[in-house]
Amino acid sequence: MTGYHDYVLGLIPIALLGITLLMESVGWSLRVAVPVGGLVAAGLVGHAMFVRGPVTSRPVRDAPATHVGPDAGTAPAQNAD
């Protein structure tokens, strides 16, 4: 089942190459076309990461806490006398 992030992964190279080739075919130089295509591809990545980030549908619970007593893990007190 394809989701939003799968489409974004497919659109990244399409945006980079497609926009670059389109801009170059209408007369823009390669030095301008590649950064514009890269900006669009980076915008897709940023949108997929920060606007519609990959989150689980249910909250992840923390690991159960273990009971630790006040003397757990400490050495017995030593008398200095």
Backbone as CSV, one residue per row, in Angstrom:
resi,resn,N_x,N_y,N_z,CA_x,CA_y,CA_z,C_x,C_y,C_z
1,MET,0.848,-1.169,0.000,0.000,0.000,0.000,0.899,1.239,0.000
2,THR,0.732,2.061,-0.985,1.567,3.248,-1.079,0.949,4.389,-0.301
3,GLY,1.793,5.142,0.317,1.352,6.277,1.108,2.026,7.552,0.635
4,TYR,1.817,8.590,1.402,2.337,9.913,1.060,3.852,9.891,0.903
5,HIS,4.545,9.274,1.836,6.004,9.287,1.802,6.564,8.469,0.636
6,ASP,5.841,7.450,0.199,6.272,6.703,-0.977,6.197,7.576,-2.230
7,TYR,5.140,8.361,-2.342,5.029,9.275,-3.479,6.122,10.339,-3.447
8,VAL,6.437,10.828,-2.259,7.488,11.842,-2.150,8.830,11.267,-2.589
9,LEU,9.105,10.029,-2.200,10.359,9.402,-2.624,10.438,9.272,-4.145
10,GLY,9.315,9.055,-4.786,9.306,9.001,-6.245,9.394,10.366,-6.886
11,LEU,8.838,11.372,-6.228,8.834,12.714,-6.802,10.175,13.435,-6.696
12,ILE,11.017,13.033,-5.779,12.295,13.730,-5.591,13.156,13.687,-6.865
13,PRO,13.452,12.513,-7.425,14.263,12.533,-8.652,13.500,13.096,-9.852
14,ILE,12.168,12.902,-9.868,11.387,13.457,-10.970,11.456,14.977,-10.947
15,ALA,11.337,15.555,-9.756,11.413,17.013,-9.640,12.799,17.515,-10.015
16,LEU,13.814,16.856,-9.507,15.181,17.310,-9.788,15.501,17.231,-11.277
17,LEU,15.252,16.079,-11.867,15.589,15.916,-13.282,14.583,16.603,-14.196
18,GLY,13.304,16.480,-13.882,12.275,17.049,-14.751,12.333,18.557,-14.832
19,ILE,12.453,19.213,-13.689,12.520,20.674,-13.694,13.810,21.144,-14.349
20,THR,14.890,20.443,-14.089,16.165,20.813,-14.713,16.077,20.699,-16.230
21,LEU,15.551,19.590,-16.724,15.450,19.407,-18.172,14.445,20.371,-18.799
22,LEU,13.345,20.627,-18.101,12.351,21.564,-18.612,12.914,22.972,-18.714
23,MET,13.603,23.413,-17.673,14.166,24.762,-17.686,15.270,24.885,-18.727
24,GLU,16.044,23.827,-18.879,17.107,23.878,-19.877,16.537,23.861,-21.294
25,SER,15.424,23.174,-21.492,14.841,23.109,-22.836,14.209,24.433,-23.265
26,VAL,13.803,25.263,-22.286,13.231,26.561,-22.662,14.280,27.658,-22.707
27,GLY,15.547,27.310,-22.463,16.606,28.282,-22.663,17.365,28.711,-21.421
28,TRP,16.996,28.255,-20.274,17.744,28.605,-19.063,19.055,27.838,-19.053
29,SER,20.060,28.422,-18.450,21.359,27.739,-18.393,21.310,26.612,-17.361
30,LEU,22.219,25.689,-17.522,22.285,24.548,-16.609,22.657,25.003,-15.202
31,ARG,23.416,26.083,-15.101,23.808,26.618,-13.794,22.627,27.161,-13.010
32,VAL,21.571,27.539,-13.675,20.369,28.027,-13.005,19.361,26.900,-12.830
33,ALA,19.259,26.016,-13.816,18.240,24.968,-13.803,18.484,23.929,-12.717
34,VAL,19.726,23.530,-12.494,20.017,22.503,-11.491,19.696,22.982,-10.074
35,PRO,20.113,24.185,-9.667,19.738,24.630,-8.317,18.228,24.802,-8.124
36,VAL,17.522,25.235,-9.159,16.067,25.371,-9.019,15.426,24.000,-8.843
37,GLY,15.836,23.025,-9.632,15.338,21.659,-9.460,15.709,21.093,-8.105
38,GLY,16.915,21.406,-7.641,17.344,20.948,-6.316,16.552,21.582,-5.194
39,LEU,16.191,22.858,-5.353,15.379,23.525,-4.338,13.982,22.922,-4.245
40,VAL,13.415,22.583,-5.382,12.093,21.949,-5.364,12.184,20.568,-4.715
41,ALA,13.215,19.802,-5.049,13.386,18.481,-4.442,13.627,18.606,-2.942
42,ALA,14.418,19.591,-2.527,14.651,19.806,-1.095,13.372,20.250,-0.391
43,GLY,12.558,21.021,-1.083,11.276,21.418,-0.513,10.362,20.224,-0.291
44,LEU,10.373,19.274,-1.218,9.591,18.051,-1.033,10.079,17.262,0.181
45,VAL,11.386,17.152,0.322,11.948,16.434,1.463,11.591,17.139,2.767
46,GLY,11.714,18.458,2.789,11.380,19.213,3.994,9.914,19.084,4.359
47,HIS,9.044,19.099,3.366,7.618,18.944,3.639,7.327,17.561,4.199
48,ALA,7.965,16.542,3.626,7.723,15.175,4.089,8.285,14.938,5.488
49,MET,9.344,15.668,5.848,9.941,15.449,7.161,9.296,16.281,8.262
50,PHE,8.975,17.532,7.959,8.580,18.441,9.021,7.099,18.818,9.017
51,VAL,6.466,18.849,7.853,5.053,19.206,7.812,4.187,17.958,7.993
52,ARG,4.464,16.934,7.196,3.751,15.672,7.336,4.756,14.592,7.693
53,GLY,5.312,14.705,8.875,6.340,13.781,9.314,5.804,12.381,9.510
54,PRO,6.687,11.392,9.395,6.270,10.005,9.583,6.041,9.716,11.068
55,VAL,4.794,9.623,11.463,4.449,9.330,12.844,3.614,8.069,12.884
56,THR,3.645,7.421,14.022,2.815,6.228,14.186,1.390,6.646,14.499
57,SER,0.459,5.791,14.179,-0.943,6.130,14.407,-1.330,6.003,15.874
58,ARG,-0.559,5.262,16.635,-0.845,5.147,18.063,0.396,5.564,18.840
59,PRO,0.215,6.141,20.003,1.381,6.603,20.767,2.227,5.421,21.252
60,VAL,3.509,5.632,21.241,4.442,4.618,21.706,4.598,4.779,23.208
61,ARG,4.378,3.705,23.922,4.492,3.769,25.380,5.941,3.568,25.794
62,ASP,6.307,4.215,26.869,7.657,4.060,27.393,7.793,2.673,28.008
63,ALA,9.011,2.237,28.148,9.265,0.952,28.793,8.801,1.024,30.240
64,PRO,8.300,-0.073,30.760,7.826,-0.034,32.146,8.974,0.271,33.106
65,ALA,8.680,1.105,34.059,9.696,1.487,35.043,9.906,0.349,36.025
66,THR,11.148,0.107,36.346,11.447,-0.912,37.340,11.557,-0.248,38.698
67,HIS,11.146,-0.967,39.718,11.183,-0.406,41.060,12.621,-0.433,41.572
68,VAL,13.092,0.711,41.939,14.443,0.832,42.469,14.321,1.390,43.875
69,GLY,14.781,0.614,44.833,14.714,1.054,46.224,15.838,2.008,46.556
70,PRO,15.805,2.593,47.764,16.833,3.566,48.132,18.220,2.947,48.271
71,ASP,18.302,1.640,48.565,19.605,0.999,48.744,20.032,0.180,47.530
72,ALA,19.288,0.244,46.482,19.613,-0.579,45.324,20.870,-0.060,44.631
73,GLY,21.806,-0.952,44.394,23.005,-0.605,43.662,24.053,0.128,44.467
74,THR,23.902,0.248,45.773,24.902,0.949,46.580,25.637,-0.078,47.440
75,ALA,26.869,0.228,47.703,27.692,-0.648,48.545,27.351,-0.368,50.009
76,PRO,27.547,-1.346,50.869,27.276,-1.109,52.298,28.179,-0.004,52.835
77,ALA,27.658,0.741,53.788,28.421,1.846,54.384,29.629,1.298,55.124
78,GLN,30.740,1.993,54.995,31.967,1.576,55.684,32.231,2.533,56.840
79,ASN,32.660,1.949,57.923,33.003,2.741,59.109,34.468,3.133,59.009
80,ALA,34.751,4.408,59.100,36.118,4.895,58.949,36.895,4.822,60.264
81,ASP,36.230,4.453,61.362,36.945,4.388,62.643,37.762,3.170,62.783
